[in-house]
Amino acid sequence: MPFAINFTSDLTVAQYNEIWDHLRAQGADHPAGRLSHVGFEKDGSVRVVDIWDSMEDFEKFGQTLLPIIEKIGGTVTPDVTPTLYYQGS
């Protein structure tokens, strides 16, 4: 069963966009196992909700993502929850 991962952060929209620039440059903007991604701004910081098919794929992607976040300077906190149901397109 897939996992829903809700990220809270102190990232600005500009920092979030910079993360995407780095991911695209590395060819890592569509990682294996990520079923969906939604990013949005709420109360002045970026939030993200991802659906992943496995924790293994999520952790593997983290090896690429975390160094980018550290370089940009920000804090991202994931909250991982197994899904009860997932309907993709």
N, C-alpha and C positions, 0 to 999 in steps of 0.2 A: 504494500500500500504506500502511496506517495506521502511525502512530508510537506507540511506548510511551514514556512520559515518567515516570521515577521521580524523585520529588522527595525529597531529604533536607532537614531543617530543624532549627532550634533552637526552633521554635514550641511553645508549650504547647497543651494541648487547649483551654483558654479562649481563647487567641489564634486558633486555628483556627476555633472557633465564632464569634468576632467577625468574622473574614474572611467567613464565610458570611452573617452578618447584613448586612454591607455589600453583598455581592453581591446578596442578595435585595432590599435596598432600592433598588438600581440596576437591578433586573430583569435581572441578568447571571448568575444562578445556573444557567442552562441555555444556555451559549454554543453558537453554531453551530459544528459540526465536532467537538465533544467527544463521542466515542462512549461512553465510560464514565469513571467517577471512583470511586476507593476511597481513603478516608482512614483512617489507623489510628495508634495510639500504639505506639511501640516504644522501649524504653530511655529513657523520659522525654521523648521529643520526637515530634512528629507527622511521619509519612511519608505520601506520596501517590503513587498510581499512576494515571495518566490514559492513555487511548487517544484519539488525535486522528486525524482523517482527513487532515489536511495541516499542514505547518509554518506555512503562511500563516494558517490559522484559529487555531492556537496562539499565534502572535506577535500577532495582532489582540487576542485575549483578554488577553494579557500587558499591553497598554496600559491595561486596566481593573484587572487584578489587582495589578500591581507597585506602583502608588501606594497601594493599600490596605495591602499588606504593609509598605511604608515607613512609613505612618502608624501602624500598630500596633507596629512595631518588631520585626523578626525577620529571619532569614536563611533563604532558600530556594534550594537549588541543584538545577537540573534536570539529569538525565542522559537524553539523547534517543537512542532506538534504533529503527531501522526494524523493524517486525514481520515475522516469517516467515509468520505465520498469525494471523488474527483471526476469531473466531466470535461474533457478537453475537446478542442475542435477537430 
